[in-house]
Amino acid sequence: MSEADRVRWHCRRGLLELDLILGRFMDRHYEGLDEEARAAFRDLLEQPDNDLLDWALGRSAPAETRYRRLVDLLRFS
C-alpha cells in the first residue's frame, strides 16, 4: 500500500461531509504537495472531526499556522 493510499484511508471519517471534502482534496491536491505539506496534512488528520469540518467550511480557523494553507485548499477544493 502506498503512502497516498494510507493517507486516503485515514481520510475516512465519521462524518460523510468530511469524507467527501477530504477525498476531493486527495484527488486534487495531495500529490502536488511537498513533503513538509504532506506531513502537515497527516498531522491535520489527527484533529477531531468537528474541528476539521468547521475549518473546511470556514466556520473557524485552526490556531496552528502550518494548517492554514491546507485548510484553504480544503475549503476551495
WOTA-V440862 format. One record per residue. N is the residue number from 1. SS is DSSP state (@ for helix, = for strand, . for the rest). PSI is psi in whole degrees, 0 to 359 (999 if undefined). BURIAL is # if it has 16 or more other C-alpha atoms within 10 Angstrom, else .. Layout:
n: {N	N}
ss: {SS	SS}
psi: {PSI	PSI}
burial: {BURIAL	BURIAL}
//
This chain:
n: {1	2	3	4	5	6	7	8	9	10	11	12	13	14	15	16	17	18	19	20	21	22	23	24	25	26	27	28	29	30	31	32	33	34	35	36	37	38	39	40	41	42	43	44	45	46	47	48	49	50	51	52	53	54	55	56	57	58	59	60	61	62	63	64	65	66	67	68	69	70	71	72	73	74	75	76	77}
ss: {.	.	@	@	@	@	@	@	@	@	.	.	.	.	.	@	@	@	@	@	@	@	@	@	@	@	@	@	.	@	@	@	.	.	@	@	@	@	@	@	@	@	@	@	.	.	.	.	@	@	@	@	@	@	@	@	.	.	.	.	.	.	.	.	@	@	@	@	@	@	@	@	@	@	@	.	.}
psi: {131	166	316	323	320	318	318	319	320	342	347	121	184	354	120	317	318	321	315	316	312	322	318	320	314	316	322	331	331	313	334	356	147	172	324	316	324	319	319	322	318	320	321	324	348	352	157	146	314	323	314	316	317	318	314	329	359	15	333	176	148	146	325	123	333	345	344	318	318	320	323	319	320	314	324	18	999}
burial: {.	.	.	.	.	.	#	#	.	.	#	.	.	.	.	.	.	#	#	.	#	#	#	.	#	#	.	.	.	#	.	.	.	.	.	.	#	#	.	.	#	#	.	#	#	.	.	.	.	.	.	#	#	.	#	#	#	.	.	.	#	#	.	.	.	.	#	.	.	#	#	.	.	#	#	.	#}
//
